Amino acid sequence: LGDCASFEVAQGFAFDWLRKFQQPLLGRNPADVVHAFDENAEESFTWYDMAIGTRIYRLAYIAEVIIRSNARSSEDRVLLLEALRFHHQALANPVIFRKHTNHGLYQALGQLAACRRLLDVLPSQDFEAVAKNRLDICLSEHFFTEEGIHKEHSPGYHKMVLGTLIGAREAGLLGTDHDPFLLRAEEALMWM
């Protein structure tokens, strides 16, 4: 953690969000919340499928820093852990997995990244298996052709998704078994 001032700001925003949108839902079934987001405009984007996936790894980072340093109150630390459990359970719900769009990719990568933190405090082997399986589904069934070309949109979109996957590889979320696939996608981008 190099920038303490930025972390203070980030955790301030995170706890504001947790108190407003997460705390009232603790004790509820995450599947009920995910099903309800179509009915309530405010919850619509709060518990949007991709929002959960892109938020979970950020919360996991904040939680790890706070818990490892024993910072903040015990209530705040418990709130973070409960929020992470809730997010993991919501993402594990097959109803919200969006394998046919980039949302599924960000759901899988977000959950996988979150699983790598706080393993001694919040075991997540089951969630990690779900995330790995879903990542493989996204990559093999939807995202790229055999030639490494992204199926969903434009060359710019191909570049964006490829950049995400290269970042995931650099973060250790993708194994070397994905390298041939990434190489084909990089070569296809050069032709675009």
CYANA upper distance limits for C-alpha pairs under 8 A (distance plus 0.5 A):
  3 ASP  CA      7 PHE  CA      6.87
  4 CYS  CA      8 GLU  CA      6.64
  5 ALA  CA      9 VAL  CA      6.98
  6 SER  CA     10 ALA  CA      6.66
  7 PHE  CA     11 GLN  CA      6.50
  8 GLU  CA     12 GLY  CA      6.57
  9 VAL  CA     13 PHE  CA      6.88
 10 ALA  CA     14 ALA  CA      6.64
 11 GLN  CA     15 PHE  CA      6.54
 11 GLN  CA     62 ILE  CA      7.08
 12 GLY  CA     16 ASP  CA      6.73
 13 PHE  CA     17 TRP  CA      6.70
 14 ALA  CA     18 LEU  CA      6.56
 14 ALA  CA     59 LEU  CA      7.90
 15 PHE  CA     19 ARG  CA      6.50
 16 ASP  CA     20 LYS  CA      6.76
 17 TRP  CA     21 PHE  CA      6.28
 17 TRP  CA     22 GLN  CA      7.64
 18 LEU  CA     22 GLN  CA      5.13
 18 LEU  CA     23 GLN  CA      6.42
 18 LEU  CA     79 LEU  CA      8.27
 18 LEU  CA     83 ALA  CA      8.08
 19 ARG  CA     23 GLN  CA      5.62
 19 ARG  CA     24 PRO  CA      7.97
 20 LYS  CA     24 PRO  CA      7.73
 21 PHE  CA     25 LEU  CA      7.77
 21 PHE  CA     46 THR  CA      7.95
 22 GLN  CA     26 LEU  CA      7.06
 22 GLN  CA     83 ALA  CA      7.08
 23 GLN  CA     79 LEU  CA      7.84
 23 GLN  CA     83 ALA  CA      8.44
 25 LEU  CA     33 VAL  CA      8.46
 26 LEU  CA     82 GLU  CA      7.78
 26 LEU  CA     83 ALA  CA      8.20
 26 LEU  CA     86 PHE  CA      8.07
 28 ARG  CA     32 ASP  CA      7.83
 28 ARG  CA     33 VAL  CA      8.25
 29 ASN  CA     33 VAL  CA      7.42
 30 PRO  CA     34 VAL  CA      6.77
 30 PRO  CA     86 PHE  CA      6.67
 30 PRO  CA     87 HIS  CA      8.17
 30 PRO  CA     89 GLN  CA      6.82
 30 PRO  CA     90 ALA  CA      5.48
 31 ALA  CA     35 HIS  CA      6.68
 31 ALA  CA     89 GLN  CA      8.41
 31 ALA  CA     90 ALA  CA      6.51
 31 ALA  CA     93 ASN  CA      7.07
 32 ASP  CA     36 ALA  CA      6.61
 33 VAL  CA     37 PHE  CA      6.90
 33 VAL  CA     47 TRP  CA      7.86
 34 VAL  CA     47 TRP  CA      6.79
 34 VAL  CA     48 TYR  CA      8.09
 34 VAL  CA     49 ASP  CA      8.41
 34 VAL  CA     90 ALA  CA      7.50
 34 VAL  CA     96 ILE  CA      7.81
 36 ALA  CA     40 ASN  CA      7.18
 36 ALA  CA     43 GLU  CA      8.32
 37 PHE  CA     41 ALA  CA      7.80
 37 PHE  CA     43 GLU  CA      5.76
 37 PHE  CA     44 SER  CA      4.97
 37 PHE  CA     45 PHE  CA      8.06
 37 PHE  CA     47 TRP  CA      6.82
 37 PHE  CA     48 TYR  CA      7.52
 38 ASP  CA     44 SER  CA      6.37
 39 GLU  CA     44 SER  CA      7.96
 40 ASN  CA     44 SER  CA      6.35
 41 ALA  CA     45 PHE  CA      8.12
 42 GLU  CA     46 THR  CA      7.37
 43 GLU  CA     47 TRP  CA      6.31
 43 GLU  CA     48 TYR  CA      8.25
 44 SER  CA     48 TYR  CA      6.40
 45 PHE  CA     51 ALA  CA      7.54
 46 THR  CA     51 ALA  CA      7.30
 46 THR  CA     52 ILE  CA      8.41
 47 TRP  CA     51 ALA  CA      6.86
 47 TRP  CA     52 ILE  CA      6.61
 48 TYR  CA     52 ILE  CA      6.91
 49 ASP  CA     53 GLY  CA      7.29
 49 ASP  CA     91 LEU  CA      8.35
 49 ASP  CA     96 ILE  CA      6.45
 49 ASP  CA     97 PHE  CA      7.86
 49 ASP  CA     98 ARG  CA      8.16
 49 ASP  CA    103 HIS  CA      7.46
 49 ASP  CA    107 GLN  CA      7.81
 50 MET  CA     54 THR  CA      6.67
 50 MET  CA    103 HIS  CA      5.53
 50 MET  CA    104 GLY  CA      7.85
 50 MET  CA    106 TYR  CA      6.93
 50 MET  CA    107 GLN  CA      6.46
 51 ALA  CA     55 ARG  CA      6.37
 52 ILE  CA     56 ILE  CA      6.53
 52 ILE  CA     87 HIS  CA      6.97
 52 ILE  CA     90 ALA  CA      8.37
 52 ILE  CA     91 LEU  CA      7.64
 52 ILE  CA    107 GLN  CA      7.54
 53 GLY  CA     57 TYR  CA      8.00
 53 GLY  CA     91 LEU  CA      7.64
 53 GLY  CA    103 HIS  CA      8.49
 53 GLY  CA    106 TYR  CA      6.15
 53 GLY  CA    107 GLN  CA      4.40
 53 GLY  CA    108 ALA  CA      7.48
 53 GLY  CA    109 LEU  CA      7.90
 53 GLY  CA    110 GLY  CA      5.27
 53 GLY  CA    111 GLN  CA      6.71
 54 THR  CA     58 ARG  CA      7.86
 54 THR  CA    106 TYR  CA      6.82
 54 THR  CA    107 GLN  CA      7.26
 54 THR  CA    110 GLY  CA      6.01
 55 ARG  CA     59 LEU  CA      6.76
 55 ARG  CA    110 GLY  CA      7.86
 56 ILE  CA     60 ALA  CA      6.60
 56 ILE  CA     84 LEU  CA      7.14
 56 ILE  CA     87 HIS  CA      6.79
 56 ILE  CA     88 HIS  CA      8.21
 56 ILE  CA    110 GLY  CA      6.53
 56 ILE  CA    111 GLN  CA      6.93
 56 ILE  CA    114 ALA  CA      6.68
 57 TYR  CA     61 TYR  CA      6.74
 57 TYR  CA    110 GLY  CA      5.75
 57 TYR  CA    111 GLN  CA      7.07
 57 TYR  CA    113 ALA  CA      6.17
 57 TYR  CA    114 ALA  CA      4.92
 58 ARG  CA     62 ILE  CA      6.84
 58 ARG  CA    114 ALA  CA      8.30
 59 LEU  CA     63 ALA  CA      6.43
 59 LEU  CA     80 LEU  CA      7.80
 59 LEU  CA     84 LEU  CA      7.52
 60 ALA  CA     64 GLU  CA      6.52
 60 ALA  CA     84 LEU  CA      7.28
 60 ALA  CA    114 ALA  CA      5.86
 60 ALA  CA    117 ARG  CA      6.92
 60 ALA  CA    118 LEU  CA      8.26
 61 TYR  CA     65 VAL  CA      6.84
 61 TYR  CA    114 ALA  CA      8.09
 61 TYR  CA    117 ARG  CA      7.68
 62 ILE  CA     66 ILE  CA      6.70
 63 ALA  CA     67 ILE  CA      6.33
 63 ALA  CA     77 ARG  CA      7.60
 63 ALA  CA     80 LEU  CA      6.36
 63 ALA  CA     81 LEU  CA      7.64
 64 GLU  CA     68 ARG  CA      6.29
 64 GLU  CA    117 ARG  CA      7.09
 64 GLU  CA    118 LEU  CA      6.52
 65 VAL  CA     69 SER  CA      6.61
 66 ILE  CA     70 ASN  CA      6.29
 66 ILE  CA     71 ALA  CA      5.44
 66 ILE  CA     72 ARG  CA      7.38
 66 ILE  CA     77 ARG  CA      7.69
 67 ILE  CA     71 ALA  CA      6.92
 67 ILE  CA     77 ARG  CA      6.87
 72 ARG  CA     76 ASP  CA      6.76
 72 ARG  CA     77 ARG  CA      7.51
 73 SER  CA     77 ARG  CA      6.93
 74 SER  CA     78 VAL  CA      6.63
 75 GLU  CA     79 LEU  CA      6.58
 76 ASP  CA     80 LEU  CA      6.77
 77 ARG  CA     81 LEU  CA      6.89
 78 VAL  CA     82 GLU  CA      6.54
 79 LEU  CA     83 ALA  CA      6.49
 80 LEU  CA     84 LEU  CA      6.70
 81 LEU  CA     85 ARG  CA      6.77
 81 LEU  CA    122 LEU  CA      7.88
 82 GLU  CA     86 PHE  CA      6.60
 83 ALA  CA     87 HIS  CA      6.61
 84 LEU  CA     88 HIS  CA      6.58
 85 ARG  CA     89 GLN  CA      6.61
 86 PHE  CA     90 ALA  CA      6.57
 87 HIS  CA     91 LEU  CA      6.60
 88 HIS  CA     92 ALA  CA      6.59
 88 HIS  CA    111 GLN  CA      7.28
 88 HIS  CA    127 PHE  CA      7.18
 89 GLN  CA     93 ASN  CA      6.99
 90 ALA  CA     96 ILE  CA      8.40
 91 LEU  CA     96 ILE  CA      7.44
 91 LEU  CA     97 PHE  CA      7.56
 91 LEU  CA    107 GLN  CA      7.43
 91 LEU  CA    111 GLN  CA      7.85
 92 ALA  CA     97 PHE  CA      8.38
 92 ALA  CA    127 PHE  CA      7.29
 92 ALA  CA    130 VAL  CA      7.31
 93 ASN  CA     97 PHE  CA      7.56
 97 PHE  CA    103 HIS  CA      8.48
 97 PHE  CA    104 GLY  CA      6.17
 97 PHE  CA    107 GLN  CA      7.86
 98 ARG  CA    102 ASN  CA      8.11
 98 ARG  CA    103 HIS  CA      6.21
 98 ARG  CA    104 GLY  CA      4.75
 98 ARG  CA    105 LEU  CA      8.43
 99 LYS  CA    103 HIS  CA      7.83
 99 LYS  CA    104 GLY  CA      5.11
 99 LYS  CA    105 LEU  CA      7.59
 99 LYS  CA    134 ARG  CA      7.93
 99 LYS  CA    137 ILE  CA      7.49
 99 LYS  CA    138 CYS  CA      5.95
 99 LYS  CA    142 HIS  CA      7.62
100 HIS  CA    104 GLY  CA      7.47
100 HIS  CA    138 CYS  CA      7.67
100 HIS  CA    142 HIS  CA      6.32
100 HIS  CA    143 PHE  CA      8.35
101 THR  CA    105 LEU  CA      7.87
101 THR  CA    142 HIS  CA      8.17
101 THR  CA    143 PHE  CA      8.41
101 THR  CA    152 GLU  CA      8.04
102 ASN  CA    106 TYR  CA      6.93
102 ASN  CA    143 PHE  CA      8.42
102 ASN  CA    161 VAL  CA      8.31
103 HIS  CA    107 GLN  CA      6.54
104 GLY  CA    108 ALA  CA      6.59
104 GLY  CA    134 ARG  CA      8.07
104 GLY  CA    135 LEU  CA      8.32
104 GLY  CA    138 CYS  CA      7.27
105 LEU  CA    109 LEU  CA      6.58
105 LEU  CA    134 ARG  CA      8.26
105 LEU  CA    135 LEU  CA      6.65
105 LEU  CA    138 CYS  CA      6.56
106 TYR  CA    110 GLY  CA      6.24
107 GLN  CA    111 GLN  CA      6.64
107 GLN  CA    131 ALA  CA      8.39
108 ALA  CA    112 LEU  CA      6.51
108 ALA  CA    131 ALA  CA      5.18
108 ALA  CA    132 LYS  CA      7.46
108 ALA  CA    134 ARG  CA      6.37
108 ALA  CA    135 LEU  CA      5.91
109 LEU  CA    113 ALA  CA      6.53
109 LEU  CA    131 ALA  CA      7.49
109 LEU  CA    135 LEU  CA      7.44
109 LEU  CA    168 ALA  CA      7.96
109 LEU  CA    173 LEU  CA      7.94
110 GLY  CA    114 ALA  CA      6.70
111 GLN  CA    115 CYS  CA      6.65
111 GLN  CA    127 PHE  CA      7.90
111 GLN  CA    128 GLU  CA      7.69
111 GLN  CA    131 ALA  CA      6.52
112 LEU  CA    116 ARG  CA      7.30
112 LEU  CA    127 PHE  CA      8.22
112 LEU  CA    128 GLU  CA      6.09
112 LEU  CA    131 ALA  CA      5.92
112 LEU  CA    132 LYS  CA      7.35
112 LEU  CA    173 LEU  CA      7.50
113 ALA  CA    117 ARG  CA      7.98
113 ALA  CA    173 LEU  CA      7.31
115 CYS  CA    119 LEU  CA      7.72
115 CYS  CA    123 PRO  CA      8.38
115 CYS  CA    124 SER  CA      6.08
115 CYS  CA    125 GLN  CA      7.91
115 CYS  CA    127 PHE  CA      7.56
115 CYS  CA    128 GLU  CA      6.31
118 LEU  CA    122 LEU  CA      6.13
118 LEU  CA    123 PRO  CA      7.88
119 LEU  CA    123 PRO  CA      5.32
119 LEU  CA    124 SER  CA      7.25
124 SER  CA    128 GLU  CA      6.54
125 GLN  CA    129 ALA  CA      6.76
126 ASP  CA    130 VAL  CA      6.93
127 PHE  CA    131 ALA  CA      6.62
128 GLU  CA    132 LYS  CA      6.58
129 ALA  CA    133 ASN  CA      6.62
130 VAL  CA    134 ARG  CA      6.65
131 ALA  CA    135 LEU  CA      6.57
132 LYS  CA    136 ASP  CA      6.79
133 ASN  CA    137 ILE  CA      6.74
134 ARG  CA    138 CYS  CA      6.64
135 LEU  CA    139 LEU  CA      6.72
136 ASP  CA    140 SER  CA      6.38
137 ILE  CA    141 GLU  CA      6.03
137 ILE  CA    142 HIS  CA      7.88
138 CYS  CA    142 HIS  CA      5.84
138 CYS  CA    143 PHE  CA      6.51
139 LEU  CA    143 PHE  CA      5.75
139 LEU  CA    144 PHE  CA      6.99
140 SER  CA    144 PHE  CA      7.54
142 HIS  CA    151 LYS  CA      7.55
143 PHE  CA    149 ILE  CA      8.39
143 PHE  CA    150 HIS  CA      5.77
143 PHE  CA    151 LYS  CA      6.14
143 PHE  CA    152 GLU  CA      7.47
144 PHE  CA    148 GLY  CA      5.67
144 PHE  CA    149 ILE  CA      5.44
144 PHE  CA    150 HIS  CA      4.79
144 PHE  CA    151 LYS  CA      6.18
144 PHE  CA    185 ALA  CA      8.18
145 THR  CA    149 ILE  CA      5.71
145 THR  CA    150 HIS  CA      7.02
145 THR  CA    151 LYS  CA      7.31
147 GLU  CA    184 ARG  CA      6.69
147 GLU  CA    185 ALA  CA      7.79
147 GLU  CA    188 ALA  CA      7.63
148 GLY  CA    181 PHE  CA      7.11
148 GLY  CA    182 LEU  CA      8.01
148 GLY  CA    183 LEU  CA      8.50
148 GLY  CA    184 ARG  CA      5.23
148 GLY  CA    185 ALA  CA      4.58
148 GLY  CA    186 GLU  CA      8.18
148 GLY  CA    187 GLU  CA      8.26
148 GLY  CA    188 ALA  CA      6.54
149 ILE  CA    158 HIS  CA      7.73
149 ILE  CA    184 ARG  CA      8.48
149 ILE  CA    185 ALA  CA      6.43
149 ILE  CA    188 ALA  CA      6.51
149 ILE  CA    189 LEU  CA      8.20
150 HIS  CA    157 TYR  CA      8.39
150 HIS  CA    158 HIS  CA      5.81
150 HIS  CA    185 ALA  CA      8.26
152 GLU  CA    157 TYR  CA      8.39
153 HIS  CA    157 TYR  CA      6.28
153 HIS  CA    158 HIS  CA      7.60
154 SER  CA    158 HIS  CA      6.79
155 PRO  CA    159 LYS  CA      6.69
155 PRO  CA    189 LEU  CA      7.58
155 PRO  CA    192 MET  CA      6.77
156 GLY  CA    160 MET  CA      6.74
157 TYR  CA    161 VAL  CA      6.72
158 HIS  CA    162 LEU  CA      6.49
158 HIS  CA    189 LEU  CA      7.78
159 LYS  CA    163 GLY  CA      6.49
159 LYS  CA    189 LEU  CA      7.31
160 MET  CA    164 THR  CA      6.85
161 VAL  CA    165 LEU  CA      6.81
162 LEU  CA    166 ILE  CA      6.64
162 LEU  CA    182 LEU  CA      7.97
162 LEU  CA    185 ALA  CA      7.53
162 LEU  CA    186 GLU  CA      7.99
163 GLY  CA    167 GLY  CA      6.62
164 THR  CA    168 ALA  CA      6.66
165 LEU  CA    169 ARG  CA      6.64
165 LEU  CA    174 LEU  CA      8.36
165 LEU  CA    182 LEU  CA      8.28
166 ILE  CA    170 GLU  CA      6.71
166 ILE  CA    182 LEU  CA      8.05
167 GLY  CA    171 ALA  CA      6.64
168 ALA  CA    172 GLY  CA      6.83
168 ALA  CA    173 LEU  CA      5.64
168 ALA  CA    174 LEU  CA      6.54
169 ARG  CA    173 LEU  CA      5.94
169 ARG  CA    174 LEU  CA      5.02
169 ARG  CA    175 GLY  CA      7.29
170 GLU  CA    174 LEU  CA      8.41
174 LEU  CA    178 HIS  CA      6.93
175 GLY  CA    179 ASP  CA      8.03
178 HIS  CA    182 LEU  CA      6.79
179 ASP  CA    183 LEU  CA      6.54
180 PRO  CA    184 ARG  CA      6.78
181 PHE  CA    185 ALA  CA      6.88
182 LEU  CA    186 GLU  CA      6.61
183 LEU  CA    187 GLU  CA      6.64
184 ARG  CA    188 ALA  CA      6.63
185 ALA  CA    189 LEU  CA      6.72
186 GLU  CA    190 MET  CA      6.97
187 GLU  CA    191 TRP  CA      7.27
188 ALA  CA    192 MET  CA      6.96
